[in-house]
């Protein structure tokens, strides 16, 4: 368990490293035609309201907020690394696809008591669970209107109250502005 926590902390620390190389390079443009902000939703194992801020075409931060039937709320946030040139030179239909990978964390808060502890939560109302996730995804930018569709797989590990593997999957739609 200690090694899993140390590994998660090391991965989280790596996301705080500068996104730009130490040598000066031309600044990349914001993703999706100069639309750095996006709002939308995700449908899946954590259906959520979703927000994203693109620092440039390769680096972004996202945030999701989910409510599960009055049982608990889940908040997640990720640092994302996009690969916008991965599909260049390929079929024209694939030109708008951008793969990404990231690392992030999640916090879940129970709003009601439960008979047994599960993944993120203990048995009491107000219990808090935390975990780490590693999202892998593919985003398709439409251009105009400034919309994008995406699909994401996010394996991870819950750390509190118990150490367990977690797996989240979702598809979403975002409007960029």
QUIFEN-V775879 format. One record per run of one state. SS is the DSSP state (2 for helix, 1 for strand, 0 for the rest). FROM is the first residue (numbers start at 1). TO is the last residue. Records with the same first field share a line. If there is no record, write none. Layout:
SS->FROM-TO, FROM-TO
This chain:
0->1-1, 15-30, 35-36, 45-47, 55-58, 69-71, 84-91, 95-96, 111-117, 119-120, 122-127, 142-146, 161-163, 177-177
2->2-14, 31-34, 92-94
1->37-44, 48-54, 59-68, 72-83, 97-110, 118-118, 121-121, 128-141, 147-160, 164-176
